[in-house]
Amino acid sequence: MENLIALLVAAPLLGAAVLLSGGRRLDAAGHWIGTVLAAASFAVGLVLFADMLGKGAEDRALHQHLFSWIPVEGFQADIAFQLDQLSMTFVLLITGVGTLIHLYSIGYMEHDERRRRFFGYLNLFLAAMLILVIADNYLLLYVGWEGVGLASYLLIGFWQHKPSAATAAKKAFLVNRVGDVGLSIAIMLMFTTFGTFAFGPVLESAGEAGEGKLTAIGLMLLLAACGKSAQVPLQSWLGDAMEGPTPVSALIHAATMVTAGVYLIVRSGAIFNGAPDAQLVVVIVGAVTLIFGAVVGCAKDDIKKALAGSTMSQIGYMILAAGLGPIGYAFAIMHLVTHGFFKAGLFLGAGSVMHGMNDEVDMRRYGGLRKYLPVTFVTFGLGYLAIIGFPGLSGFFSKDKIIEAAFAKGGTEGWILGSVALLGAAITAFYMTRVMLMTFFGEKRWQPDAEGREPHPHESPKSMTIPMIVLAVGSVFAGGFFAIGDRFVTWLEPVTGYDHGHAPLSAAAVTGATVVALVVGVAIAWSMYGRKPVPAVAPRGSVLTRAARRDLLQDDVNHVVLVRGGEHLTRSLVYVDHSLVDGVVNGTAASVGGLSGRLRKLQTGYARTYAVSMFGGAAVVIAATLLMRAV
């Protein structure tokens, strides 16, 4: 069966190659080629999954070595794949949700003249993401990591005729490069410490390395995770990335790319387990980001940007859980999978709304759409209930477990993290209820656009609604299926390990507190947006609201710290270069030139001058000799 692993990558990679090089003759069938090859990769994943279930928990890992990439003395880089319970979870999520998004894109991108190229980029993204999660060493993982960055750049900026899309793609690319530097440094540190890049030897030997080295490696891995998963302080690209087509938002920013950082931390668990300081920084980053993203989501009127803030917040939950160590690894991945269902469904639902509203994204120009888009309303509504943690739906089981694990950390740290997670749950209920009310309830608020066209809301075609329905089913049932009998924890435990921790509160108490937080958030949102008409123009709002509309001033901070700071640093370096470095070089040259000019004056060309000089020199030598003898 291990010989099938390479087919997971080969199918979408073939699709990308054919669609991007085949030319316009493939325009008529390009979207079907991309979708079929994505589905083929999913089918291979299902076959491998079925085979894995037939084996014992400790015998499920498969390895496939293709060839040695760089075989030199003391340095071995292999192209090899590893498929275990953790990577299999990601394979099924990436290919399954990816196939649904390909199918959705057939209808959504129907009238785009570059649709074939779009599907080629989607296939390229799937191939890169699959390399990332099934690589058996950090160097090959880095190849997939960079491939994902390239594909996301191409997809975010797909509508490159829009300056905002081109700028957003460049911003995402540059911010991610900062995180990529962290990953490259971490890999270099691994090689100097362990002499290899392979997961097995590195993670097995992690306990023998010094805590200082593990902390350095862990912090660099966290920097990489912050870039890909849009965590503070590298979160600024995510909101702007909504300029890409909506299927891109669903694929990259809900189910796959932004979860790469979570995978990296969980996969490197042995390193973080030996570096408690690095683990502490991970939980701090996750806790800060889950609140940061939630607050931003509360103030956005753009439906996609509100969901982008939500994504940032939910990934923050996963990073927090991953930072808890064996207490939270399995729950981080469990929430990642359930989030892949309901957030992809929410983004596709947003795209369906936009499809029926002439691409309008301002929720203040929606209202009452449940009458016009019944399928979208139901599927989006189920995703909404799942993400706020409504009892019985997927988000309830996965997010509730993270909150419980946060309290189980114990001590003051546990209370702080658990309280932050509960606060995040309340804010999540608020902003998602706000989105739901402004979009589907109340009176209609849409007006003719600048060209005089008034929207005529209508339901999307089946190619768009069927993927939404499938994702809605996952939003309802996936969490409960995973939670029954700790099925998901048992599945991942051979890879991630598991520790119950020391919870100061019972599971029932945590569940009760979570439900209370949910009710409070919904009630506040209802009082503000359900009981009275939503104004067509956003009110001025409080200082916090105005800051949240500007992403809590993240771009201003980046401009002051990075842009202006970089300018001042550059000017200082130029000054040092001109004044010190060039000054020393030019000063030395000037001194030599001046001295040689003065010495040159002694060379007159007259024999009598040279004779006098020789006589004077001889006299000085004789006088010095006589003086030394006298002494």
C-alpha positions as CSV (number, residue, x, y, z in Angstrom):
1,M,0.0,0.0,0.0
2,E,2.9,2.4,0.6
3,N,3.4,2.6,-3.1
4,L,0.1,4.4,-3.4
5,I,1.3,7.3,-1.2
6,A,3.0,9.1,-4.1
7,L,-0.3,9.0,-6.1
8,L,-1.8,11.4,-3.5
9,V,0.5,14.1,-4.8
10,A,0.9,12.9,-8.3
11,A,-2.8,13.3,-9.3
12,P,-3.2,17.1,-8.5
13,L,0.4,17.8,-9.6
14,L,-0.4,16.3,-13.0
15,G,-3.6,18.4,-13.1
16,A,-1.6,21.5,-12.4
17,A,1.0,20.7,-15.1
18,V,-1.7,19.9,-17.7
19,L,-3.9,22.9,-17.0
20,L,-1.1,25.4,-16.7
21,S,0.7,24.3,-19.8
22,G,-2.1,23.0,-22.0
23,G,-3.2,26.3,-23.4
24,R,-6.6,27.5,-24.4
25,R,-7.6,24.2,-26.1
26,L,-8.3,22.9,-22.6
27,D,-10.6,25.9,-21.6
28,A,-13.7,23.9,-22.3
29,A,-12.8,21.0,-20.0
30,G,-10.1,22.3,-17.7
31,H,-12.4,22.7,-14.7
32,W,-13.5,19.1,-15.0
33,I,-9.9,17.9,-15.3
34,G,-8.9,19.7,-12.2
35,T,-12.0,18.4,-10.2
36,V,-11.6,14.8,-11.3
37,L,-7.9,14.7,-10.4
38,A,-8.6,16.2,-7.0
39,A,-11.3,13.6,-6.5
40,A,-8.8,10.9,-7.6
41,S,-6.4,12.0,-4.9
42,F,-9.3,11.8,-2.3
43,A,-10.1,8.3,-3.5
44,V,-6.5,7.2,-3.1
45,G,-6.7,8.7,0.4
46,L,-9.8,6.7,1.2
47,V,-8.1,3.4,0.1
48,L,-5.1,4.1,2.3
49,F,-7.3,5.1,5.2
50,A,-9.3,1.8,4.9
51,D,-6.0,-0.2,4.8
52,M,-4.8,1.7,7.9
53,L,-8.0,1.0,9.9
54,G,-7.3,-2.7,9.3
55,K,-4.0,-2.6,11.2
56,G,-3.1,-2.3,14.8
57,A,-2.7,1.2,16.3
58,E,1.1,0.9,16.5
59,D,1.5,-0.6,13.0
60,R,-0.4,1.9,10.9
61,A,2.5,4.1,9.7
62,L,3.6,3.7,6.1
63,H,6.8,5.0,4.5
64,Q,7.7,5.4,0.8
65,H,11.2,6.3,-0.2
66,L,11.3,7.6,-3.8
67,F,14.9,8.7,-4.2
68,S,17.8,10.5,-2.5
69,W,17.7,14.1,-3.4
70,I,21.1,15.2,-2.1
71,P,23.3,12.3,-1.1
72,V,26.7,13.5,0.0
73,E,29.0,12.6,2.9
74,G,27.4,13.8,6.2
75,F,24.3,15.2,4.4
76,Q,21.4,13.1,3.3
77,A,18.2,14.7,1.9
78,D,15.6,12.2,0.7
79,I,12.3,12.5,-1.2
80,A,10.3,10.2,1.0
81,F,6.8,10.2,2.4
82,Q,5.3,9.1,5.8
83,L,1.7,8.3,6.3
84,D,0.5,7.9,9.9
85,Q,-2.6,8.8,11.8
86,L,-1.8,12.5,11.9
87,S,-0.9,12.9,8.3
88,M,-3.8,10.7,7.2
89,T,-6.2,13.1,9.0
90,F,-4.8,16.0,7.0
91,V,-4.9,14.0,3.7
92,L,-8.6,13.3,4.0
93,L,-9.4,16.9,5.1
94,I,-7.3,18.5,2.3
95,T,-8.5,16.2,-0.5
96,G,-12.1,15.9,0.7
97,V,-12.8,19.5,1.3
98,G,-10.6,20.4,-1.6
99,T,-12.7,18.3,-4.0
100,L,-15.9,19.9,-2.7
101,I,-14.4,23.4,-3.3
102,H,-13.3,22.4,-6.8
103,L,-16.9,21.3,-7.5
104,Y,-18.2,24.6,-6.1
105,S,-15.8,26.6,-8.2
106,I,-17.3,25.1,-11.4
107,G,-20.4,27.2,-10.8
108,Y,-18.8,30.1,-9.0
109,M,-16.1,30.7,-11.7
110,E,-18.4,29.8,-14.6
111,H,-18.1,33.1,-16.4
112,D,-14.4,33.8,-15.7
113,E,-12.4,33.6,-18.9
114,R,-9.4,32.3,-17.0
115,R,-11.2,29.5,-15.2
116,R,-8.8,26.8,-16.5
117,R,-5.8,28.6,-15.0
118,F,-7.7,29.0,-11.7
119,F,-8.3,25.2,-11.5
120,G,-4.6,24.7,-12.3
121,Y,-3.7,26.9,-9.3
122,L,-6.1,25.0,-7.1
123,N,-4.5,21.7,-8.1
124,L,-1.0,23.1,-7.5
125,F,-2.1,24.2,-4.1
126,L,-3.5,20.7,-3.2
127,A,-0.2,19.1,-4.4
128,A,2.0,21.4,-2.3
129,M,-0.2,21.0,0.8
130,L,-0.1,17.2,0.5
131,I,3.7,17.3,0.2
132,L,3.8,19.4,3.4
133,V,1.7,16.9,5.4
134,I,3.1,13.6,4.2
135,A,6.8,14.5,4.0
136,D,8.9,12.3,6.3
137,N,11.5,15.0,6.9
138,Y,11.6,18.7,7.6
139,L,13.5,19.6,4.4
140,L,10.8,18.1,2.2
141,L,8.2,19.7,4.4
142,Y,9.9,23.0,3.6
143,V,9.4,22.3,-0.1
144,G,5.7,21.9,0.4
145,W,5.6,24.9,2.7
146,E,7.1,27.1,0.0
147,G,4.9,25.6,-2.6
148,V,1.8,26.5,-0.6
149,G,3.1,30.0,-0.3
150,L,3.5,30.3,-4.0
151,A,0.1,28.8,-4.8
152,S,-1.6,31.1,-2.3
153,Y,0.1,34.1,-3.9
154,L,-1.2,33.1,-7.3
155,L,-4.8,32.4,-6.0
156,I,-5.1,35.5,-3.8
157,G,-4.0,37.7,-6.7
158,F,-5.9,35.7,-9.3
159,W,-8.0,38.8,-10.2
160,Q,-4.8,40.7,-10.8
161,H,-6.6,43.4,-12.8
162,K,-7.7,44.7,-9.3
163,P,-4.9,46.7,-7.7
164,S,-6.3,45.6,-4.2
165,A,-5.9,41.9,-5.2
166,A,-2.4,42.3,-6.5
167,T,-1.4,44.2,-3.3
168,A,-3.0,41.6,-1.0
169,A,-1.2,38.8,-2.8
170,K,2.1,40.6,-2.4
171,K,1.4,41.4,1.3
172,A,0.6,37.7,2.0
173,F,3.7,36.6,0.2
174,L,6.0,39.0,2.1
175,V,4.6,38.4,5.5
176,N,4.8,34.6,5.0
177,R,8.5,35.0,4.0
178,V,9.2,36.3,7.5
179,G,7.8,33.1,8.9
180,D,9.6,31.0,6.4
181,V,12.9,32.4,7.6
182,G,12.0,31.0,11.0
183,L,11.4,27.5,9.5
184,S,14.7,27.6,7.6
185,I,16.6,28.6,10.7
186,A,14.9,25.8,12.7
187,I,15.9,23.2,10.0
188,M,19.5,24.4,10.2
189,L,19.5,24.2,14.0
190,M,18.0,20.6,13.7
191,F,20.8,19.5,11.4
192,T,23.6,21.0,13.5
193,T,22.0,19.4,16.7
194,F,20.8,16.0,15.4
195,G,22.7,15.6,12.1
196,T,19.5,14.8,10.2
197,F,16.2,16.3,9.0
198,A,14.1,13.1,9.3
199,F,11.2,13.3,11.7
200,G,12.0,9.9,13.3
201,P,15.6,10.5,14.4
202,V,14.9,14.2,15.3
203,L,11.9,13.6,17.4
204,E,13.3,10.4,19.0
205,S,16.5,12.2,20.0
206,A,14.8,15.5,21.1
207,G,15.0,14.4,24.8
208,E,18.8,14.1,24.6
209,A,19.3,17.7,23.3
210,G,19.8,20.6,25.7
211,E,16.7,22.7,26.7
212,G,18.3,25.8,25.2
213,K,18.7,24.3,21.7
214,L,15.1,22.9,21.8
215,T,13.8,26.3,22.9
216,A,15.5,28.0,20.0
217,I,14.2,25.4,17.5
218,G,10.7,25.6,19.0
219,L,10.6,29.4,18.8
220,M,11.7,29.4,15.2
221,L,9.0,26.8,14.4
222,L,6.5,29.0,16.1
223,L,7.6,31.9,14.0
224,A,6.9,29.8,10.9
225,A,3.5,28.8,12.2
226,C,2.6,32.4,12.9
227,G,3.2,33.3,9.3
228,K,1.2,30.5,7.7
229,S,-1.6,30.4,10.3
230,A,-2.0,34.2,10.6
231,Q,-1.2,34.4,14.3
232,V,0.0,37.5,16.1
233,P,2.3,39.2,15.2
234,L,2.2,37.9,11.5
235,Q,-1.6,38.0,11.1
236,S,-1.9,41.2,9.0
237,W,-2.2,39.4,5.6
238,L,-5.3,37.3,6.3
239,G,-8.0,40.0,6.0
240,D,-6.5,41.5,2.8
241,A,-6.4,38.0,1.3
242,M,-10.2,38.1,1.0
243,E,-9.6,39.9,-2.2
244,G,-9.2,36.5,-3.9
245,P,-12.2,34.6,-5.2
246,T,-14.4,33.1,-2.5
247,P,-13.4,29.5,-3.2
248,V,-9.8,30.5,-2.4
249,S,-11.0,31.9,1.0
250,A,-12.7,28.6,1.7
251,L,-9.8,26.4,0.6
252,I,-6.7,28.3,1.8
253,H,-8.1,30.4,4.7
254,A,-10.5,27.9,6.3
255,A,-9.6,24.3,5.8
256,T,-6.0,23.9,4.7
257,M,-3.1,26.5,4.4
258,V,-3.9,28.4,7.7
259,T,-3.8,25.1,9.5
260,A,-0.3,24.2,8.4
261,G,1.2,26.0,11.4
262,V,-0.9,23.8,13.7
263,Y,0.3,20.7,11.9
264,L,3.9,21.9,12.3
265,I,3.7,22.4,16.0
266,V,1.8,19.1,16.7
267,R,4.2,17.1,14.4
268,S,7.1,18.6,16.3
269,G,5.5,17.9,19.7
270,A,8.6,16.1,21.1
271,I,10.6,19.3,20.6
272,F,8.1,21.5,22.4
273,N,7.6,18.9,25.2
274,G,11.3,19.4,26.0
275,A,11.1,23.2,25.8
276,P,8.6,24.5,28.3
277,D,9.5,28.1,27.6
278,A,8.7,27.7,23.9
279,Q,5.4,26.0,24.9
280,L,4.5,29.0,27.1
281,V,5.1,31.3,24.2
282,V,2.9,29.1,22.0
283,V,-0.1,29.3,24.3
284,I,0.4,33.1,24.8
285,V,0.4,33.6,21.0
286,G,-2.7,31.4,20.7
287,A,-4.6,33.1,23.5
288,V,-3.8,36.6,22.2
289,T,-4.7,35.8,18.7
290,L,-8.1,34.1,19.5
291,I,-9.2,37.3,21.2
292,F,-7.6,39.6,18.6
293,G,-9.3,37.9,15.7
294,A,-12.7,37.7,17.5
295,V,-12.6,41.4,18.3
296,V,-11.8,42.3,14.7
297,G,-14.6,40.0,13.5
298,C,-17.1,42.0,15.6
299,A,-16.6,45.2,13.7
300,K,-16.4,44.1,10.1
301,D,-19.3,44.8,7.7
302,D,-17.6,42.9,4.8
303,I,-19.0,39.4,5.2
304,K,-15.7,37.7,4.1
305,K,-13.5,39.9,6.3
306,A,-15.8,39.1,9.3
307,L,-15.2,35.4,8.6
308,A,-11.5,36.0,8.2
309,G,-11.4,37.5,11.7
310,S,-13.2,34.4,12.8
311,T,-10.7,32.1,11.1
312,M,-7.8,33.9,12.9
313,S,-9.6,33.5,16.2
314,Q,-10.4,29.8,15.7
315,I,-6.8,29.0,14.6
316,G,-5.8,30.8,17.8
317,Y,-7.8,28.1,19.7
318,M,-5.9,25.4,17.9
319,I,-2.5,27.0,18.6
320,L,-3.4,27.4,22.2
321,A,-4.4,23.7,22.4
322,A,-1.2,22.7,20.6
323,G,0.8,24.7,23.2
324,L,-0.7,22.7,26.0
325,G,1.4,19.7,25.0
326,P,-0.1,16.2,25.2
327,I,-3.1,17.6,27.0
328,G,-4.2,19.4,23.9
329,Y,-2.5,18.0,20.8
330,A,-5.4,15.8,19.8
331,F,-8.1,18.4,20.5
332,A,-6.2,21.0,18.4
333,I,-6.4,18.6,15.5
334,M,-10.0,17.7,16.3
335,H,-11.0,21.3,16.2
336,L,-9.0,21.8,13.0
337,V,-11.0,19.1,11.3
338,T,-14.4,20.3,12.5
339,H,-13.4,23.9,11.7
340,G,-12.6,22.7,8.2
341,F,-16.2,21.6,7.7
342,F,-18.1,24.6,9.2
343,K,-15.7,27.4,8.1
344,A,-15.4,26.1,4.6
345,G,-19.2,25.9,4.6
346,L,-19.5,29.4,5.9
347,F,-17.2,30.8,3.2
348,L,-19.0,29.0,0.5
349,G,-22.3,30.3,1.9
350,A,-20.9,33.8,1.8
351,G,-19.9,33.2,-1.8
352,S,-23.4,32.0,-2.6
353,V,-24.8,35.2,-1.1
354,M,-22.4,37.3,-3.1
355,H,-23.4,35.3,-6.2
356,G,-27.0,36.3,-5.7
357,M,-26.2,39.9,-4.8
358,N,-24.0,41.0,-7.7
359,D,-20.9,40.4,-5.7
360,E,-21.9,42.8,-2.9
361,V,-20.0,42.0,0.3
362,D,-21.3,44.7,2.6
363,M,-23.7,43.1,5.1
364,R,-25.4,46.4,5.7
365,R,-26.8,46.1,2.1
366,Y,-28.2,42.6,2.7
367,G,-31.2,41.8,5.0
368,G,-34.0,39.2,4.7
369,L,-32.1,36.9,2.4
370,R,-33.4,33.8,4.0
371,K,-36.5,34.2,1.8
372,Y,-34.5,34.2,-1.4
373,L,-31.7,31.8,-0.7
374,P,-33.3,29.0,1.4
375,V,-30.6,26.4,0.8
376,T,-27.8,28.9,1.5
377,F,-29.7,30.0,4.6
378,V,-30.0,26.5,6.1
379,T,-26.4,25.4,5.3
380,F,-24.9,28.7,6.5
381,G,-27.1,28.6,9.6
382,L,-25.9,25.1,10.5
383,G,-22.3,26.3,10.1
384,Y,-23.1,29.2,12.3
385,L,-24.5,27.0,15.0
386,A,-21.5,24.7,14.8
387,I,-18.9,27.5,15.1
388,I,-20.6,29.1,18.1
389,G,-20.6,25.8,19.9
390,F,-24.4,25.0,19.9
391,P,-24.9,21.8,22.0
392,G,-24.7,18.7,19.8
393,L,-23.0,20.2,16.8
394,S,-19.4,19.8,15.8
395,G,-18.0,23.0,17.3
396,F,-19.5,22.2,20.6
397,F,-17.5,19.0,21.0
398,S,-14.2,20.3,19.6
399,K,-14.0,23.8,21.1
400,D,-15.4,22.6,24.4
401,K,-12.6,20.1,24.7
402,I,-10.0,22.8,24.1
403,I,-11.5,25.0,26.9
404,E,-11.5,22.0,29.1
405,A,-7.9,21.2,28.3
406,A,-6.9,24.8,29.0
407,F,-8.3,24.5,32.5
408,A,-6.6,21.1,32.8
409,K,-3.2,22.9,32.4
410,G,-3.6,23.5,36.2
411,G,-2.5,26.3,38.4
412,T,-2.9,30.0,37.7
413,E,-1.9,29.5,34.1
414,G,-4.8,27.0,33.6
415,W,-7.3,29.4,35.1
416,I,-6.1,32.3,32.9
417,L,-6.1,30.3,29.7
418,G,-9.5,28.7,30.4
419,S,-11.0,32.1,31.1
420,V,-9.6,33.6,27.9
421,A,-11.0,30.6,25.9
422,L,-14.4,31.1,27.5
423,L,-14.3,34.9,26.7
424,G,-13.4,34.0,23.1
425,A,-16.4,31.7,23.0
426,A,-18.7,34.5,24.1
427,I,-17.3,36.9,21.5
428,T,-17.6,34.2,18.8
429,A,-21.3,33.8,19.5
430,F,-21.7,37.6,19.3
431,Y,-20.0,38.3,16.0
432,M,-21.4,35.2,14.2
433,T,-24.9,36.0,15.4
434,R,-24.3,39.5,14.1
435,V,-23.3,38.1,10.7
436,M,-26.4,35.9,10.6
437,L,-28.8,38.6,11.6
438,M,-27.4,41.3,9.2
439,T,-27.4,38.8,6.3
440,F,-30.5,36.7,6.5
441,F,-33.0,38.5,8.9
442,G,-34.6,41.9,9.0
443,E,-35.9,43.9,6.1
444,K,-34.1,44.2,2.8
445,R,-31.5,47.0,2.6
446,W,-30.0,46.6,-0.9
447,Q,-29.9,49.5,-3.3
448,P,-28.9,49.8,-7.0
449,D,-25.2,49.9,-7.6
450,A,-23.2,52.7,-9.2
451,E,-24.3,51.5,-12.6
452,G,-28.0,51.4,-11.6
453,R,-28.3,47.6,-11.3
454,E,-30.4,46.5,-8.4
455,P,-29.6,43.0,-7.0
456,H,-32.1,40.2,-7.6
457,P,-31.2,37.6,-5.0
458,H,-31.5,34.0,-6.2
459,E,-30.3,30.6,-5.1
460,S,-27.0,29.3,-6.5
461,P,-26.8,26.4,-8.9
462,K,-26.5,22.8,-7.7
463,S,-22.7,22.7,-8.4
464,M,-22.5,25.3,-5.6
465,T,-25.2,24.1,-3.2
466,I,-24.3,20.4,-3.1
467,P,-20.8,21.1,-1.6
468,M,-22.5,23.4,0.9
469,I,-24.9,20.7,1.9
470,V,-22.1,18.1,2.3
471,L,-20.1,20.5,4.5
472,A,-23.2,21.3,6.5
473,V,-23.7,17.6,7.3
474,G,-20.1,17.5,8.5
475,S,-20.7,20.7,10.6
476,V,-23.6,18.9,12.4
477,F,-22.3,15.3,12.9
478,A,-18.4,15.2,12.7
479,G,-17.8,16.5,16.2
480,G,-20.1,14.0,17.9
481,F,-18.7,11.2,15.8
482,F,-15.2,12.1,16.9
483,A,-16.1,12.6,20.5
484,I,-18.0,9.3,21.2
485,G,-15.8,7.0,23.1
486,D,-12.9,9.5,22.7
487,R,-12.6,8.0,19.2
488,F,-10.5,10.9,17.8
489,V,-8.1,11.0,20.8
490,T,-7.6,7.2,20.5
491,W,-6.9,7.5,16.8
492,L,-4.1,10.1,17.2
493,E,-2.7,9.0,20.6
494,P,0.0,6.7,19.0
495,V,1.5,9.8,17.2
496,T,0.7,12.7,19.5
497,G,0.4,11.1,22.9
498,Y,-2.3,12.1,25.4
499,D,-2.3,13.4,29.0
500,H,-5.5,14.0,31.0
501,G,-4.0,16.8,33.0
502,H,-5.4,18.0,36.3
503,A,-8.7,19.8,35.6
504,P,-9.9,22.0,38.5
505,L,-13.4,21.9,37.0
506,S,-15.5,19.0,35.9
507,A,-16.4,18.5,32.3
508,A,-20.0,19.3,33.1
509,A,-19.0,22.6,34.7
510,V,-16.9,23.6,31.7
511,T,-19.7,22.7,29.4
512,G,-22.2,24.7,31.5
513,A,-19.8,27.7,31.5
514,T,-19.4,27.4,27.7
515,V,-23.2,27.3,27.1
516,V,-23.6,30.4,29.3
517,A,-20.9,32.2,27.3
518,L,-22.8,31.3,24.1
519,V,-26.1,32.5,25.4
520,V,-24.6,35.8,26.6
521,G,-22.9,36.4,23.2
522,V,-26.1,35.6,21.2
523,A,-28.3,37.8,23.5
524,I,-26.0,40.8,23.2
525,A,-26.0,40.4,19.4
526,W,-29.8,40.1,19.3
527,S,-30.3,43.2,21.4
528,M,-28.0,45.2,19.0
529,Y,-29.0,43.8,15.6
530,G,-32.2,41.8,15.9
531,R,-34.5,44.0,17.9
532,K,-34.0,47.1,15.8
533,P,-33.3,47.8,12.1
534,V,-29.7,47.7,11.0
535,P,-28.7,51.1,9.7
536,A,-27.5,51.2,6.1
537,V,-24.5,53.3,7.2
538,A,-22.3,52.1,10.0
539,P,-22.4,54.4,13.1
540,R,-19.2,56.0,14.3
541,G,-18.9,53.6,17.2
542,S,-16.7,53.5,20.2
543,V,-12.9,53.8,20.2
544,L,-12.5,50.1,20.3
545,T,-15.0,49.6,17.4
546,R,-13.2,52.1,15.2
547,A,-9.9,50.4,16.0
548,A,-11.4,47.0,15.2
549,R,-12.6,48.2,11.9
550,R,-8.9,49.0,11.2
551,D,-7.9,45.6,12.3
552,L,-6.8,46.9,15.7
553,L,-4.3,49.2,14.0
554,Q,-2.2,46.2,12.9
555,D,-1.1,47.9,9.7
556,D,-0.3,51.2,11.5
557,V,1.8,49.2,13.9
558,N,3.6,47.4,11.1
559,H,4.1,50.7,9.3
560,V,5.7,52.3,12.3
561,V,7.7,49.3,13.5
562,L,8.7,47.7,10.3
563,V,8.4,50.2,7.5
564,R,9.6,53.4,9.2
565,G,11.9,51.3,11.4
566,G,13.3,49.7,8.3
567,E,13.8,53.1,6.7
568,H,15.6,54.5,9.7
569,L,17.7,51.3,10.0
570,T,18.6,51.6,6.3
571,R,19.5,55.3,6.6
572,S,21.7,54.5,9.6
573,L,23.4,51.7,7.7
574,V,24.0,53.9,4.7
575,Y,25.5,56.6,7.0
576,V,27.8,54.0,8.7
577,D,28.7,52.7,5.3
578,H,29.6,56.1,3.9
579,S,31.1,57.6,7.0
580,L,32.8,54.6,8.7
581,V,33.5,51.9,6.1
582,D,34.0,54.1,3.1
583,G,35.5,56.8,5.3
584,V,38.3,54.4,6.5
585,V,38.9,53.2,3.0
586,N,38.8,56.6,1.4
587,G,40.8,58.1,4.3
588,T,43.5,55.5,3.9
589,A,43.7,56.1,0.2
590,A,43.9,59.9,0.7
591,S,46.6,59.6,3.3
592,V,48.7,57.4,1.1
593,G,48.1,59.7,-1.8
594,G,49.1,62.8,0.3
595,L,52.2,61.1,1.6
596,S,53.3,60.0,-1.8
597,G,52.7,63.5,-3.1
598,R,55.0,64.9,-0.5
599,L,57.7,62.2,-1.0
600,R,57.5,62.9,-4.7
601,K,58.7,66.4,-4.1
602,L,62.1,65.0,-3.0
603,Q,62.7,63.5,-6.4
604,T,63.9,66.7,-8.2
605,G,66.0,65.1,-11.0
606,Y,69.1,67.1,-10.2
607,A,72.3,65.2,-9.4
608,R,73.7,67.8,-7.0
609,T,70.5,67.5,-4.9
610,Y,71.0,63.7,-4.7
611,A,74.7,64.1,-3.9
612,V,73.9,66.5,-1.0
613,S,71.2,64.0,0.2
614,M,73.8,61.1,0.1
615,F,76.4,63.3,1.9
616,G,73.9,64.3,4.6
617,G,72.8,60.7,5.1
618,A,76.3,59.5,5.4
619,A,77.1,62.3,7.9
620,V,74.1,61.3,10.0
621,V,75.1,57.6,10.0
622,I,78.7,58.4,11.1
623,A,77.5,60.8,13.8
624,A,75.2,58.2,15.2
625,T,77.9,55.5,15.2
626,L,80.4,57.8,17.0
627,L,77.7,58.7,19.5
628,M,76.9,55.1,20.3
629,R,80.6,54.3,20.9
630,A,81.0,57.2,23.2
631,V,78.0,56.1,25.3
